[in-house]
Amino acid sequence: MIVVTTWEIPGMRVKSTLGLVRGNTVRARNVGRDIMALLRNLAGGEIREYTKMAAEAREQSIDRMIEEAEALGADAIIMVRFQTVEMMKGTAEMLCYGTAVTLEPIEA
């Protein structure tokens, strides 16, 4: 599955547009991470526990979006975007979305 943030893929043409696909996950902070984050915040620098949690949420959102596109028979997802929103204190949703398409090569 080709996944890109652009509206075109070099050497390929969009044969058909299958529609919007998306994947999301909602994550909550936990006490262990919060304690480590607080200590790191006092010392300054990257809060690795939250960086890891955000990266895992992005990957899970991408995987779910790809599953949805594959179910439609897509070859690629174009114009991929991410969005996050705080659902309630201590929880956030990570949303990944794009347009599922089928492709064909551009003849030279």
Secondary structure by P-SEA (a helix, b strand, c coil): cccccccccccccccccccccbbbbbbbbcaaaaaaaaaaaaacccaaaaaaaaaaaaaaaaaaaaaaaaaaccccccbbbbbbbbccccbbbbbbbbbbbbbbbbcc
